[in-house]
Each structure stands twice: as C-alpha cells, then as structure tokens.
Amino acid sequence: MNQERRSIVGGDGCEWVVRELETRDAGSPSKSLVFERPEVVRRVRQYPLDWASLSDDQLYRLSLRT
C-alpha cells in the first residue's frame, strides 16, 4: 500500500497531515483518507485515487465531507 503523507495548510489556517489508511472491516480491507492535527482527526471513505495530486485547498474541502 502507498504510505504517502502530505502536510497541507487548510482553509482554517491550520496544518493538517493527510495520509491513506487501510483497515480491515469484517475481514475485508477498507481504505480511508485520514486528516490529522493534534486536536482533530477526520476520516473520508470516498475520495479520488489521485488524492496526492490535489491542491491543498481541494484536499481541505474533501476533509469537510466527513
């Protein structure tokens, strides 16, 4: 699995670390895009495969779909 991480500055002015996370739900693998900062974690289950090529603004807006 791709372990790519990105740091972005969101529309809220805060720095977020963005990474893809694979988990096993009921034995089936499931991927999520995780947005983290010290106080908050957001998880998006439906996201584009090319998420790493999106702009900071596009990724931040995606994080609001949690």
C-alpha positions as CSV (number, residue, x, y, z in Angstrom):
1,M,0.0,0.0,0.0
2,N,1.1,3.5,-0.7
3,Q,2.3,5.2,2.5
4,E,2.3,8.7,1.1
5,R,1.8,11.5,3.5
6,R,1.3,15.2,2.9
7,S,1.2,18.2,5.0
8,I,-1.3,20.9,4.0
9,V,-2.5,24.2,5.3
10,G,-6.3,24.1,5.3
11,G,-8.8,26.8,4.8
12,D,-8.9,27.1,8.5
13,G,-5.3,28.2,8.6
14,C,-4.1,25.1,10.4
15,E,-1.6,22.5,9.3
16,W,-3.0,19.0,8.6
17,V,-1.2,15.8,7.9
18,V,-3.0,13.8,5.2
19,R,-2.5,10.0,4.7
20,E,-4.2,7.0,3.4
21,L,-5.0,4.3,5.9
22,E,-6.1,0.7,5.2
23,T,-8.1,-1.2,7.8
24,R,-9.9,-4.5,7.9
25,D,-13.7,-4.2,8.5
26,A,-15.3,-7.6,9.0
27,G,-12.3,-9.2,7.3
28,S,-12.5,-7.0,4.2
29,P,-9.8,-4.4,3.6
30,S,-11.1,-0.8,3.5
31,K,-9.2,2.4,2.7
32,S,-9.8,5.9,4.2
33,L,-8.1,9.2,3.8
34,V,-7.2,10.5,7.2
35,F,-6.7,14.2,8.0
36,E,-5.0,14.8,11.3
37,R,-3.8,17.7,13.5
38,P,-3.3,17.5,17.3
39,E,-6.9,18.3,18.3
40,V,-8.8,16.7,15.4
41,V,-8.9,13.6,13.2
42,R,-11.1,13.4,10.2
43,R,-11.7,10.3,8.0
44,V,-13.0,10.3,4.5
45,R,-14.0,6.9,3.0
46,Q,-14.8,8.1,-0.5
47,Y,-12.0,10.0,-2.2
48,P,-10.3,10.2,-5.5
49,L,-7.4,7.8,-6.2
50,D,-5.2,10.7,-7.3
51,W,-5.7,12.5,-3.9
52,A,-2.0,13.1,-3.6
53,S,-2.1,15.3,-6.7
54,L,-4.9,17.6,-5.4
55,S,-4.1,21.1,-4.2
56,D,-4.1,21.9,-0.5
57,D,-7.4,23.7,-0.9
58,Q,-9.0,20.7,-2.7
59,L,-7.8,18.3,0.0
60,Y,-9.1,20.6,2.7
61,R,-12.5,20.8,1.1
62,L,-12.5,17.0,0.8
63,S,-11.8,16.7,4.5
64,L,-15.0,18.6,5.3
65,R,-17.1,15.6,3.8
66,T,-16.6,13.6,7.0
